[in-house]
């Protein structure tokens, strides 16, 4: 597969230019992959499986990321009747090494065979001392399922006829083809973009709406020169990663100060998203819906309320629905235990506002 690697950047909505020797626990070869799981209008385009959860003897608690967030959201959606049974939703297969190599370099993939390198990406130093086979099973394998889930969700949004899909995971926006970081080991957004562009469905104008509190530097580096992708990135510019090179890929940047509140946040989002849609006229939207914007989040350092998150998601989905643009939502960051309940409440609000067309 031959990939082209968007130019220009902006601020505030303006336009501008200790290791071990254990090797990777290889998963068995399979015929199934994200591109072959059947899409049906009879299923709810929510993507999840229990293997999303990261568990390695409690070490995951050393990082503020809620490793059980997807499962907690799934249970809340079942309790509130959106999901009736497990067969209603899509369960992705684990992405294979060969599929990952469509974007990732072999050098980077090989680097994940060393626990030291994975410990740096996961930001959990004690992982350095964990045998890599265990790191593969307990951390990287769940992330491979979530990566496959992002690609499957994009296909479901495009092919189900419903025009939307939600992956209860993914959104690893700090990972690029040759470098991971910020708890992001695989470039699921880049992989999803490339899959859509080669899908044969005429997807040639993809708008990435990244509303995680952090700059999405990973896919920005990968898509730097791809004119078929327009990046709207709205982030706290005083926190990680402060990647000025990656910023050159952003077509509309909204740089927020710490402790930005609902009123300012939503005003800037409405203005910049509407301008981006009018200018670029996308035919697909990837929505990176991080909840680390919530007040009290230890990493995002913004002051958005749960009501603000719900209004944010509603606005993005309403814009997509009014223009008949398929949209896939990825969960990305969110480091409060309350994030799962906020996300579930937001998804249920989208249902109640008729912004999630349902299966017949």
N, C-alpha and C positions, 0 to 999 in steps of 0.2 A: 504494500500500500504506500503510495507516495503522498506525503503531507507537505503542505505549505505552512511555513510558520508565519498585526494591525498596528498601526502607528498612531501617534498623537496622544496627548494626555491633557489633564485639566485639574483645576482646583475649584471647589465650591460651585460645581455645576457649570463652570465655564468650559469652553472647548479649548484644547491645546494639544499643542502637540504633546583499657583492659578488655580484651576480646577473648573469644573462644574459638576452637577449631571445628565446632559442629557445623555441618552443612545443612542446607535448606531441606526441610521435610517436604519433599515433592508430593503434590497431590496426584492421584491416579489420573491417567489420561481419560477424557470423556468426549463423547460426541456432542453433548449439550453445551450451549454457551448462551450469553445474553441475547444474541441475534436470532436464536432458534426457538426459544421458549414461546409457545403459541400465544397470541394476543386475541382476546375475545371480548365482545361487547357485553357478554353476560357476567363478567367479573368486575369487581370494584378495582379501579387502577391505583391501589395502594400496594406497595412492595415492602415485604418484611419476611424474615424468618428468625427463629430463636437463636440461630448461630451468629446473629449480629452482635450479641453481647460479648464483651471482653472480660475475661476472668483469668487471673493468674495468681492464685493464693493470696489475694488481697493487695498485691502490689499496685493494682490499678487505682487504689484509693490514694496513692501518693501523687496522682495527677488530679486536678479539680474536675476534669471531664467526667460526666456521668456515663459510665460505660454501659449502664442498663437503660438508658433513655428511650431507645426504640421500643424495647419490651414494655416499659411502663406506659408509653403512649398507646401501644397496641391494646393493652388491657383496658385502658380508659375508653378507647374507641369501641371496644366490644361491650363494655359495661353500658355505654350510652347508645347502643343500638346501631351505630354506623356499620360496624362489621358484625355480621350474624354468625359466621363460622369461619374456620381457617381456610376452607376451600373458596371463600369469596375473594381472596386476595392473591397476589402473585408472590411466589417464593423463588428467588433467583438461585441459579447454580453458582458455584464458586468459579470465579474467573481463573483461567489457566495462565501459566507463565507465557505461553505463546501469544495469547490475547493481550497480555500486559505489554509484551514487546512490540505491539503495534505503535505504542507511544514511548514507553520507557526504554532507556539504553540498557544494553547488557551489563555495562559497568555498574549502573545503579542497582539492577536486579541482583547482581552478584554481591553487592555491598550489604544487602539485607540478610546474607548468610552469616553475618557477624553480629553478635548481640550488642557490641559497643555501638555500632552504627544505628541499630534499632532503638537503643536506649536514648540516643540523642534525639531521634525523631519523635519518640513517644514522650520525651522529657521526664523520664523515670530512671534516674541514674542506677538504682539497684538492678535493673534489667541487665546491666553489664555482666553480672555474675550468674545469670540464668542460662542454662544450655540453650543453644539456638533452636533446637528441635522443639523445645517447649515454648519458646517465644513465637515460633511459627504457628503452632497449634492454637495458642491462647490469645495472641494479639494480631498477628498478621493474617491468619486465616479468617477471623471475623471481618477484618477490613477488606479482604478480597471478596467476601460475600456482599458487603455493602457497596463496594465498587461495581460489582456486577449488577447490584440492585439499582444503581443510578442509571446505568445504560438500559436496563430492562424497563424502568419507569419512563424513560424518554420515549422508548418504542411504544409503550402503552398509551402515552399521551398523544402520540402521533397516529397510531394505527387503530385504536379502539373505537374511534368516532366520538368519544366523550370529550376530548380536548384537554384533559388534565391528567396528572398522575402525581403521586407523592411517594417518595422513598423515605421510609422511617430510619434513615441513616444517610451516610455519604456526605458530600459537600466538602471534600478534602482539598480546600482551595490553596493550601500552602505547598502542595506537592507539585513539582514539575517533572518533566521527562527524566531529568538527571539528578534531582535533589528532593528529599523529603524534609519535613519539619513541622513544628506546631501540631503534633499528634496526627499528622497527615502522611501516611506512607505510600499511598497510591494516587495517581492523578486522575481521579474519576471524572472530573469536569472536562479535562482535555480529551480523555477517551470517549466521553459522551458526545462532545462536539465532533470529533473525527468520525464516529459511527454515524451520526446524523448526516454529515456531509457526504458520506458514501453510501447512504441507505437507498438511493434511487427514488426517494420521495420528493425531490425538488427542494430540499431544505438548503438554502444558500445564503440566508440572512438570519443569523442566530444572535439574539440579544441575551447577554448574561447580566442579570440584575443581582448583584452581590450586596446583600444587606446584613451580612455578618459584621460584627464590630471591628474586625481586623481586615486589612487590605488583603485581597486575594492574589498574592504575588506568584503563586505557583503556575496556575493556568495562564496568568498574564505573561509570564516569560515564554511559555509554550506558544501562545497565540499572538505574539508581538507583531507579526507581519501578515496576519490573516485578515484581509479586508472584508471577508464574509462574516466576521464576528465584531459586534459592538459591545463594549464593556462599560456598564454603569456600576461603579463601585463607590459605596457610601460607607465610610469607616472613620474610626477615631485615629487621627493621624499622629497622635503622640504615643502610640503603643506599637508593639510588635506587628509586622516585621520591619516597617519603615524602609521598604525596598524601592529605592528611587529609580533603579533600572527598570524594574517591572512596571513602575508607574507610567512609563512611556507608552504602554499598551492600552491604557485606560482612555476611552473616548469621552467619557463624562465622569469626572471624579467629584465626589462630594465629601470634603474633608471636614470632619466634625471635631469640635473641642470636647475634652472630657466633661462629663455631666450634662451633656445636651439633653433637653427634656422633650416630652411628647410634642408640644406645639411647634418647636423649631424643627424637630426631626421630620414630622409629617408634612410640614409646609415645604421643606426642601425636597422630600421624596415626591410629592405630587407634582411640583414644578419640573423636576429633572426627569422623572420617568415619562411624563407626558411629552416633554421636548424630545427625549430620546426616541420614543415611539413614532412621533411625527417625522423626525429626521431620517431614521434608519428604515422604518417600515419592515420590521422583522417578520419572518414566517415561522419562528419558533422562539420560545423564551425558556431559558434555564434560570430558575429562581433559587438562589442560595440564601435560605431563610434562617440565618443564625439567630439564636435567642440570647447570645452573650451581650446584646444591647440592653438587657433588663437591668434595672436599678439594683445594685448590690452584687452584680456579677464581679467576681474578683479579678477577671482579666479584661473585660470589655470597657469598664469604667464609664459607662453611659448611664443615664437616668430615665430609661424608658419604662413605663408601667406595663403590666400585663394587658391592660386595655389598649395601650399604644401598639403593642405587638399584634393584637387581634385586628386593629384598624389598619395597620400596615399590610398584613397579609390579605385582608379583604380588598384593599385598594389595588394591589398587584393583580389579584385574580380577576377583579372587576375590569381592569384595563384589558387584560387578556381576553376575557369573554366578550366584551363589547366589540373587539376587533377580530374575533374568531381566530385567535392565535393559540395554538397548543402551548401549554405551560407545564413544565415539570418542576416540582418543588423538592429541594434537598435540605436536610436539617442543619448541617454544618455545626458551628460551635454553640455553646450554651452550658455554663459551668455552675449553675444553681440547681439544686435538687428539685426546685419548683418548675424548672423549664419544661419538664414532660407534661405537667398539668396545663401549663400555659399553651403549649403547642396543641395538645388535644382539644382544649377549649377553642382555639383558633380554627382548627379543622372542622369542629362541630359548628362553629359560627358560619364557616363557608358553606356547609351543607344547609344550614337554616336560612341563609340568604340566597339560596338557589344558585350559588356560584360553583357548585360541584354537580354537574349533570349526572344523574344516577343511572345505574343499569336498569333495564326494563324488566 
